[in-house]
Amino acid sequence: MQVSVAYIAVLLIWSTTPLGIVWSSESINPTMAVLLRMLIAVVLGGLIIFIRNIELPWHKQALRLYSYSALGIFGGMSFSYLAAAYLPSGVLSLVFGLAPVLSAILARRILAEPKISPLRKLSMLLSFIGLALVCADNFSLNSDSVYGLGFVLIAVFLFSLSGVLVKSVSLAIHPMATTVGALSVALPLFLINWLLLDGSLDVSQWQMRSIWATLYLGVFGSLIGFFAYFFVLQRLTASTVALITLVTPIIALTLGALLNDEVINSKLIAGAVLVISGLAIYHWGELLLKKFKQEPSITTKGITDKT
């Protein structure tokens, strides 16, 4: 697979996943919808592992990698599905755009990474102000949307924590092995979650849109999406991969409005602009600032040489 193809695949899949979650949960209980999604991904991934004869290690270090990855898959997905009952798909994607920012904060604490610069702190503040603007327009303390906001924030936190913990494991294995291993560890957790929170299987209530959305999320959102993500992550810089988090909210908001009649008003647009601008400054602000500072010195040097 070419890196460009994998990159575009991740971009499109992450952009459509929030809407798929909302649709799959319309007539299928969220805990069952996400369980079916993961089951589909594990079965298909296992077949690929078997047919392609890909090594799937289960030693101690590999189990750590799978467990850390499963934390993000189980925690992120479970709470995202719960949030989908209260929030539009566009808002889900917008909040998840803050994952790189939360990852940086957690990495500072867990991995002892360098201190966050003042510019990056400013960009974080800008993004959170944008999120607050979106929330102020869509939620009230008397509304059930507050529960949705709480669920999606927990999802983003667990997803970010998982990514930071994965960075602490140095293990080079096939991206499909990482995907199937992590999904295999997470699958029993999804089963327990369904048994505890629902446990019913009323297939007669399932509608075709929910069924097709679940199939799409199982094949593309989970299996192909995670495989493409791990593939890209091994071959591109972190800043290049981070660009995905800037684009997906825009596409998700547009798809939600066009396909799911979700309302996009001026406050939502303003909040989205602030969030995305903050993320852009976070990822590339310091680089642009360095280039800006270097340009005068280069010009001065050129004038001195001519003199």
Helices and strands as residue ranges (DSSP letters): H 3-24, H 30-52, H 60-84, H 89-96, H 99-110, H 118-138, H 145-167, H 175-197, G 203-205, H 208-216, I 217-224, H 225-235, H 238-260, H 266-306
